C-alpha cells in the first residue's frame, strides 16, 4: 500500500527529466531560530490532473506550489506563497518548455511566461523541492533574487506589446514602438 505522499500515478511528468529525482508529491522542512524565537518551514505540494489526448495517450497537468510559514514564540503564525505554476507533460520533446508552463506566480504576483522566466521558475522549484526533501530551509528572497525571479525583478521579463493594465487605452505601434494616442 502506498502512502499519501507517493500515490500519484502521473508524477513525475513526462518529458521533464529533471523532475525524475523528486519522488514525493509533497514535502516539508522545518528549522528553529533560537535568537528570534521563530520556527520556519517550507512546504511543497504537487497536484496532478489527467488530461486525455487522441490515440489513447494519457497526459497530465501538474500544479506545483511552494509555500512557507513562520511561527513565533508569541503563538503568531504566518503562511505565505513563494512559487506556483502549472506544468504540462511534454509528449513531444521538440516542444518548447515555455509552452508547457503557465500561470507563473512568485510571491502571489503573476509573471509573464517567457523562455527565461519559465526555465528559471522550474529550476527554482526543483532547487526548493530537493532541499525540502533533505530537510533544509533556504533563504527565500536570496534564492529568488539569485535566479532573477523575485517580484522586484519581474520588469526584466516585459514582453513587447504586453498588456499590463487593461484600464489604460494607450497602445503601442508594432513598427516603431512609439506611443499612439487613441483618443
Order of alpha helices (4+ residues) and beta strands (2+ residues): beta-beta-beta-beta-beta-beta-alpha-alpha-beta-beta
